[in-house]
Amino acid sequence: MSATKFDLPYDRLNPKDIERYAKDLVGKKFSDLYIPEWDDKKVFGSIGNKGHLGQYLERFYFMYEPNSSKYPDFLEAGVELKVPPLKQLKNKELRAKERIVLSIIDYNTIVEEKWEESSFLHKNNLLLLVFYLHEGGKDRLDFVIRMVTLWDYDEKDLEIIKQDWHKIVNKIREGKAHELSERDTLYLGACPKGANCGSTRKEW
């Protein structure tokens, strides 16, 4: 079950309004958002799996069905939702705990793409980042959301990402996908997706 586009508490067409609504998450635990009557797909019970915190927010806060589409999560606004963890250092500063996985590289299709029309750029052109603090020993649903921001690329970063994309794609076109390494690039990195991802799919 989910809300219809007519009664959502935010405007799915407006990136800034999506950000406004998302900022109300700051200071909340994931468990604060749970709506039992909406849990027909048992999302709550499967929250132990990596990645499900994002799906949890999609369903119980943003009120749309999680999916694995190649398009942005908020399609009409061109906004992709990412829910990365933070870690707290001994000096109390917060740092990213791990890389942010942006999308899946499909070797069979990416060789036909151009950067300006690439699936990567289309999906990740504008990111809604919802950061939570990972604390060892706590239930994942008790993690607290600490920061929310709508993030797009400045010209310098986008140019570096473009160059990284071309390096990765050219290597795939040359039949050297098995040689891809995060050392090849500055920002984007091609990394294996799980132990059973096979030879035609990686994350970046």
C-alpha positions in Angstrom: 0.0 0.0 0.0 1.2 3.5 -0.7 -0.2 7.0 -0.9 -1.4 8.3 -4.2 0.3 11.2 -6.0 -2.6 13.4 -5.0 -2.1 13.1 -1.2 1.6 12.9 -0.8 3.0 15.3 1.8 5.5 16.6 -0.8 5.5 17.5 -4.5 7.1 14.7 -6.5 7.7 17.2 -9.3 9.8 19.6 -7.2 13.3 18.6 -6.1 13.4 21.3 -3.5 10.1 20.3 -2.0 11.3 16.7 -1.8 14.4 18.0 0.1 12.2 20.1 2.4 10.1 17.0 3.3 13.2 14.8 3.7 14.9 17.3 6.1 12.2 16.4 8.7 13.9 13.1 9.0 16.9 14.6 10.8 17.0 13.4 14.4 14.6 10.5 13.8 15.2 6.8 14.1 14.1 4.5 11.3 11.8 2.8 13.7 9.9 6.1 14.3 8.7 5.9 10.7 7.2 2.4 10.7 3.5 2.0 9.5 2.5 -1.6 10.3 -0.6 -1.6 8.1 1.6 -0.7 5.1 4.0 -3.7 5.7 2.3 -6.3 3.5 5.6 -7.1 1.9 7.3 -7.7 5.3 9.9 -4.9 4.8 10.3 -4.5 8.6 11.3 -8.2 9.0 13.9 -8.0 6.2 15.6 -4.8 7.3 18.7 -6.8 8.3 19.7 -7.0 4.7 22.1 -4.4 3.4 20.4 -1.7 1.4 17.0 -2.2 3.0 17.1 1.0 5.0 16.7 2.9 1.7 13.8 0.7 0.8 12.4 1.3 4.2 12.4 5.1 3.7 10.9 4.7 0.3 8.0 2.7 1.6 7.2 4.2 5.0 8.3 7.8 4.6 8.2 8.8 0.9 5.3 6.5 0.3 6.2 4.8 -2.9 7.0 1.2 -3.8 10.7 0.4 -3.8 12.0 -0.8 -7.2 15.2 -1.6 -9.1 14.4 0.7 -12.0 17.2 2.2 -14.1 15.4 5.6 -13.7 15.6 8.0 -10.7 13.6 7.1 -7.7 11.6 10.3 -7.9 11.2 10.1 -11.7 9.3 13.3 -12.3 11.9 15.4 -10.4 14.9 13.5 -11.6 16.0 12.8 -8.0 17.7 9.6 -6.9 17.5 8.6 -3.2 20.7 7.3 -1.5 20.9 6.4 2.2 24.6 6.1 3.2 26.0 5.4 6.7 28.3 7.7 8.7 30.8 6.7 11.4 31.8 8.7 14.3 35.6 9.1 14.9 37.2 9.3 18.4 37.3 13.1 18.1 33.5 13.0 17.5 33.7 14.0 13.9 31.5 12.3 11.4 32.9 10.6 8.3 31.5 8.5 5.5 31.6 4.8 6.6 31.7 3.4 3.1 31.4 4.2 -0.6 28.0 5.2 -2.1 26.9 2.7 -4.7 25.3 4.8 -7.5 24.2 2.2 -10.0 24.9 -1.1 -11.7 27.2 -1.3 -14.7 25.8 -3.6 -17.4 28.6 -4.5 -19.7 26.2 -5.6 -22.4 24.5 -2.2 -22.8 26.9 0.5 -21.6 29.1 0.0 -24.6 26.4 1.5 -26.8 25.9 4.6 -24.6 27.1 8.2 -24.9 28.0 10.1 -21.8 25.3 12.8 -22.4 22.6 10.2 -22.6 24.1 7.6 -20.3 22.1 5.6 -17.9 24.5 6.6 -15.1 24.0 10.4 -15.7 20.3 10.0 -16.1 19.9 8.1 -12.8 22.4 10.0 -10.7 22.2 13.6 -12.0 20.6 14.8 -8.7 21.0 12.9 -5.5 19.0 13.1 -2.3 21.4 12.0 0.4 20.0 10.8 3.7 22.9 10.1 6.0 22.4 8.0 9.2 24.9 7.3 12.0 25.9 3.6 12.1 26.5 2.5 15.7 27.8 -1.0 16.4 25.6 -3.2 18.5 22.5 -1.3 17.8 19.5 -2.6 15.8 19.6 -1.1 12.4 16.1 0.5 12.9 17.5 2.3 15.9 20.1 4.2 13.8 19.5 7.9 13.8 19.3 10.0 10.7 21.8 12.9 11.1 21.9 14.8 7.8 19.9 15.3 4.6 21.0 17.2 1.5 20.1 17.5 -2.1 23.3 17.2 -4.0 24.3 17.9 -7.6 27.7 18.2 -9.3 29.6 21.3 -9.8 31.3 21.7 -13.1 34.7 20.6 -12.0 33.5 17.4 -10.3 31.2 16.6 -13.2 34.1 16.9 -15.7 36.2 14.4 -13.5 33.3 12.0 -13.3 32.8 12.3 -17.1 36.5 11.4 -17.6 36.2 8.5 -15.2 33.1 7.2 -17.0 34.9 7.3 -20.3 37.9 5.4 -18.9 35.7 2.6 -17.5 33.6 2.4 -20.7 36.5 2.4 -23.0 38.1 -0.5 -21.1 34.9 -2.5 -21.4 34.7 -1.7 -25.1 38.3 -3.0 -25.5 37.3 -6.3 -23.9 39.2 -5.5 -20.7 36.4 -5.4 -18.3 38.1 -8.0 -16.1 41.0 -5.5 -15.7 38.8 -2.8 -14.2 40.2 -1.4 -11.0 39.3 1.5 -8.7 42.9 2.7 -9.2 42.0 3.6 -12.8 39.8 6.6 -11.8 39.5 9.5 -9.4 35.9 9.6 -8.4 34.0 6.7 -10.0 35.1 3.2 -9.2 34.0 0.0 -10.7 33.7 -2.6 -8.0 32.2 -6.2 -7.9 28.6 -6.5 -6.8 28.6 -9.4 -4.4 30.3 -12.8 -4.8 27.9 -14.0 -7.5 27.6 -11.0 -9.7 29.1 -12.8 -12.7 31.2 -11.1 -15.4 28.7 -8.7 -16.9 27.7 -6.5 -13.9 29.5 -4.3 -11.5 28.6 -1.4 -9.2 29.9 2.2 -9.4 
